[in-house]
Every structure is written in structure tokens, then in C-alpha cells.
Amino acid sequence: WVLLSGANWAAERNNPAMEGRFDTILKASYFTLCNLFGEFPMVNERTPIGKLIAVFTAVVAVAVFAIPTGIFGNGFQEHAEAKKSEEEVEVRQEVESGSGLQWSMYAFVKGKSTAGQWYERAMLLLIVANVSSFIVGSTKWAEAAPGVAPALDALELASVVVFTIDYVLRFASIGLEDQYSGATGRLSYVFSFYSLVDLAAVLPFYVGAFT
């Protein structure tokens, strides 16, 4: 950057069209930086040598920054894909080696089995349906249209039942993780972020129903 700024300064310092913008290397460094990012301010006022230096600067930027960035980015992507493949193999091995009811529940709610993966997709669709139901339920049309309000209430009730079962299964099987094993670990799980999010989805319904 400094060398290219010096070249720009040498080429444009005596150019009257620049009105003193290249009087020093420090001033020239701003235009050099613009060239490195692919911009060419006041290119029409530059001397032929100055234009050549600006183009050369852009080529250097591609060679020094763009190409290596692409290479590193591609390498990182390959590493990430390899890591993901290793994790998928580990998950399959865990599923094949796991046994017992607790493990079956854990593999199901964590998506570590074929059924669990379909379950995760279904839960995602149910969440989207609930968000859509909340939006529709806030409109005057939902209040006036016959049958819409009862349908939304039925969806809410069904969702609460499903989310409650989901939480119970997660709580019953989370002990397989070392950090949540034992009574203390279970208590720690109850106050974990994702557990609190799950509770927030169902507790308002039960509080309203029993108060």
C-alpha cells in the first residue's frame, strides 16, 4: 500500500488537475486505498502513468486479497464439510450403539435417529403454524369469520400438548449428557436457556387454564 501510494504520488504530484490532492504520499494513500477496493476516483484527471498505476493497483488487490481469500474460504468450507461428515458418522455410531428407553427418547428428541429427524421437521412446521396462527388471530377477520377462532384454539391446544410431551421427553432423557446427569444436573437443565424457552411456550397456557 505504501509503495503504491509512493508511485501514485510520483506520477500525480505535478498534475495541476489534481489540485494538490497528491502533494504528499499520505494524501496519495487515500486514492491508493480506493484503488485497492476497486474504486477509481478522479480517474479522468489522472495522467496516463497514473491511470496505469491505478489499474496495476487493482490487479494487485485481486492477486493479494481476492484470490487468497477465495482459496482460504474454499479450504474452510472443505474443512467444515469434513467435520460435519465426521459428526454424522459419530451420530450414526451413537444411534447404533445406544440402547434402552432413555436412549431411544434422547435420540428421538435430539434428531439423532431417522424418526427423530422427521420429528424435528414436524416440530418446526408446528412452530411456524403457531406463529401464523398468532398473526391471523390478531386480525378482525379471524374474529368475524365463522369457525376460524375455534380452529385456532384447537391448534393452540394441540400444540401445547405436543410441546408438553416434548419437554417431558427431553427432561427424562437429558441425563444421558454428562453435564445434566444426576439430580443436580437435571435441576441445572431446568434453568438452562433452551429449557426456559420450552417452558415459556407452555406455562402461560397452564397458568391461564388453572387460575
C-alpha positions as CSV (number, residue, x, y, z in Angstrom):
1,W,0.0,0.0,0.0
2,V,2.8,2.4,0.9
3,L,4.8,1.5,-2.2
4,L,1.8,2.0,-4.5
5,S,1.0,5.3,-2.7
6,G,4.5,6.4,-3.4
7,A,4.1,5.5,-7.1
8,N,0.8,7.5,-7.2
9,W,2.5,10.4,-5.6
10,A,5.4,10.4,-8.0
11,A,3.0,10.2,-11.0
12,E,0.4,12.8,-9.9
13,R,2.2,15.3,-7.7
14,N,2.8,17.7,-10.6
15,N,-0.6,17.2,-12.2
16,P,-2.5,20.5,-11.9
17,A,-5.8,18.8,-12.4
18,M,-5.4,17.1,-9.0
19,E,-5.3,20.5,-7.2
20,G,-2.9,19.3,-4.6
21,R,-4.5,16.0,-3.8
22,F,-1.3,14.1,-4.4
23,D,1.1,16.6,-2.7
24,T,2.2,14.0,-0.2
25,I,2.4,10.3,0.0
26,L,-0.1,10.4,2.9
27,K,-2.7,12.2,0.6
28,A,-2.0,9.8,-2.2
29,S,-2.5,6.8,0.1
30,Y,-6.3,7.6,0.3
31,F,-6.6,7.2,-3.5
32,T,-4.4,4.1,-3.5
33,L,-6.7,2.6,-0.9
34,C,-9.7,3.3,-3.1
35,N,-8.0,1.6,-6.0
36,L,-7.3,-1.4,-3.8
37,F,-11.0,-1.7,-3.2
38,G,-11.8,-1.4,-6.9
39,E,-12.8,2.3,-6.9
40,F,-11.2,4.9,-9.2
41,P,-11.9,8.5,-8.0
42,M,-10.9,11.3,-10.4
43,V,-9.6,8.7,-12.9
44,N,-10.3,11.1,-15.9
45,E,-8.0,13.7,-14.4
46,R,-5.1,11.4,-13.9
47,T,-2.0,11.2,-16.1
48,P,-1.6,8.2,-18.4
49,I,1.0,6.8,-16.0
50,G,-1.3,7.5,-13.0
51,K,-4.1,5.5,-14.8
52,L,-1.7,2.6,-15.4
53,I,-0.7,2.6,-11.7
54,A,-4.4,2.6,-10.7
55,V,-5.1,-0.4,-12.9
56,F,-2.0,-2.2,-11.6
57,T,-3.1,-1.4,-8.0
58,A,-6.5,-3.1,-8.7
59,V,-4.7,-6.2,-10.2
60,V,-2.5,-6.3,-7.1
61,A,-5.6,-6.2,-4.9
62,V,-7.1,-9.2,-6.7
63,A,-3.9,-11.1,-6.5
64,V,-3.1,-10.3,-2.9
65,F,-6.6,-10.3,-1.4
66,A,-9.3,-11.7,-3.6
67,I,-7.6,-14.9,-4.8
68,P,-6.1,-15.9,-1.4
69,T,-9.5,-15.2,0.3
70,G,-11.2,-17.5,-2.2
71,I,-8.6,-20.2,-1.6
72,F,-8.9,-19.9,2.2
73,G,-12.6,-19.8,2.0
74,N,-12.8,-22.9,-0.1
75,G,-10.4,-24.6,2.3
76,F,-12.5,-23.6,5.3
77,Q,-15.6,-24.9,3.5
78,E,-14.0,-28.3,2.8
79,H,-12.8,-28.5,6.4
80,A,-16.4,-27.7,7.7
81,E,-17.9,-30.3,5.4
82,A,-15.4,-32.9,6.5
83,K,-16.1,-32.0,10.2
84,K,-19.8,-32.3,9.5
85,S,-19.3,-35.7,7.9
86,E,-17.3,-36.9,10.9
87,E,-20.1,-35.7,13.3
88,E,-22.7,-37.5,11.2
89,V,-20.7,-40.7,11.4
90,E,-20.4,-40.3,15.2
91,V,-24.1,-39.7,15.5
92,R,-24.8,-42.9,13.5
93,Q,-22.4,-44.8,15.7
94,E,-24.1,-43.5,18.8
95,V,-27.5,-44.4,17.4
96,E,-26.3,-47.9,16.5
97,S,-24.6,-48.4,19.9
98,G,-27.3,-46.8,22.1
99,S,-29.9,-48.9,23.8
100,G,-32.7,-48.6,26.3
101,L,-35.8,-46.5,26.6
102,Q,-34.0,-43.4,27.8
103,W,-31.6,-43.5,24.9
104,S,-34.5,-44.0,22.4
105,M,-36.2,-40.9,23.8
106,Y,-32.9,-38.9,23.7
107,A,-32.2,-40.0,20.1
108,F,-35.8,-39.1,19.1
109,V,-36.0,-35.6,20.5
110,K,-32.4,-34.7,19.6
111,G,-32.8,-35.8,16.0
112,K,-30.2,-38.5,16.2
113,S,-32.3,-41.1,14.6
114,T,-34.3,-41.3,11.4
115,A,-37.6,-40.8,13.3
116,G,-36.0,-38.0,15.3
117,Q,-35.0,-36.2,12.1
118,W,-38.6,-36.3,10.9
119,Y,-39.8,-35.3,14.3
120,E,-37.6,-32.2,14.2
121,R,-39.1,-31.2,10.8
122,A,-42.6,-31.7,12.2
123,M,-41.8,-29.6,15.2
124,L,-40.5,-26.8,13.0
125,L,-43.7,-26.9,10.9
126,L,-45.8,-26.8,14.1
127,I,-43.9,-23.7,15.3
128,V,-44.4,-22.0,12.0
129,A,-48.1,-22.9,12.2
130,N,-48.4,-21.4,15.7
131,V,-46.7,-18.2,14.6
132,S,-49.0,-17.9,11.7
133,S,-52.0,-18.7,13.9
134,F,-51.0,-15.9,16.3
135,I,-50.7,-13.4,13.4
136,V,-54.1,-14.5,11.9
137,G,-55.8,-14.5,15.3
138,S,-54.9,-10.9,15.9
139,T,-56.9,-9.7,12.8
140,K,-60.5,-8.7,12.8
141,W,-61.2,-11.2,10.0
142,A,-60.4,-14.1,12.4
143,E,-62.9,-12.7,14.9
144,A,-65.6,-12.3,12.4
145,A,-65.2,-15.3,10.2
146,P,-67.2,-18.3,11.4
147,G,-65.1,-21.3,12.5
148,V,-61.8,-19.6,12.4
149,A,-61.4,-18.8,16.1
150,P,-62.4,-22.4,17.3
151,A,-59.9,-23.8,14.8
152,L,-57.1,-21.5,16.1
153,D,-58.0,-22.5,19.7
154,A,-57.8,-26.2,18.7
155,L,-54.4,-25.7,17.1
156,E,-53.2,-24.0,20.3
157,L,-54.4,-26.8,22.5
158,A,-52.9,-29.5,20.3
159,S,-49.6,-27.5,20.2
160,V,-49.5,-27.2,23.9
161,V,-50.0,-30.9,24.3
162,V,-47.2,-31.7,21.8
163,F,-44.8,-29.2,23.3
164,T,-45.5,-30.5,26.8
165,I,-44.8,-34.1,25.7
166,D,-41.6,-32.8,24.0
167,Y,-40.4,-31.2,27.2
168,V,-41.2,-34.2,29.3
169,L,-39.2,-36.4,26.9
170,R,-36.3,-34.0,26.9
171,F,-36.3,-33.8,30.7
172,A,-36.5,-37.6,31.0
173,S,-33.6,-38.3,28.6
174,I,-31.3,-35.3,29.2
175,G,-29.5,-37.2,32.0
176,L,-27.5,-39.0,29.3
177,E,-25.5,-35.8,28.8
178,D,-22.7,-35.6,31.4
179,Q,-23.4,-32.0,32.4
180,Y,-27.0,-32.8,33.1
181,S,-26.7,-36.2,34.8
182,G,-28.0,-36.7,38.3
183,A,-30.5,-34.6,40.3
184,T,-28.2,-31.6,40.3
185,G,-27.7,-31.8,36.6
186,R,-31.5,-32.1,36.0
187,L,-32.1,-29.0,38.0
188,S,-29.4,-27.2,36.1
189,Y,-31.1,-28.2,32.8
190,V,-34.4,-26.8,34.1
191,F,-32.8,-23.4,34.3
192,S,-30.8,-23.6,31.1
193,F,-31.7,-21.3,28.2
194,Y,-33.4,-23.8,25.9
195,S,-35.3,-25.3,28.8
196,L,-36.7,-21.9,29.8
197,V,-37.7,-21.2,26.2
198,D,-39.6,-24.5,26.1
199,L,-41.3,-23.7,29.4
200,A,-42.2,-20.3,28.2
201,A,-44.1,-21.9,25.3
202,V,-46.4,-23.9,27.5
203,L,-46.6,-22.4,31.0
204,P,-48.8,-19.4,30.0
205,F,-51.4,-21.8,28.8
206,Y,-51.5,-23.8,32.0
207,V,-51.4,-20.7,34.2
208,G,-54.4,-19.3,32.4
209,A,-56.2,-22.6,32.5
210,F,-55.8,-23.2,36.2
211,T,-56.2,-19.6,37.5
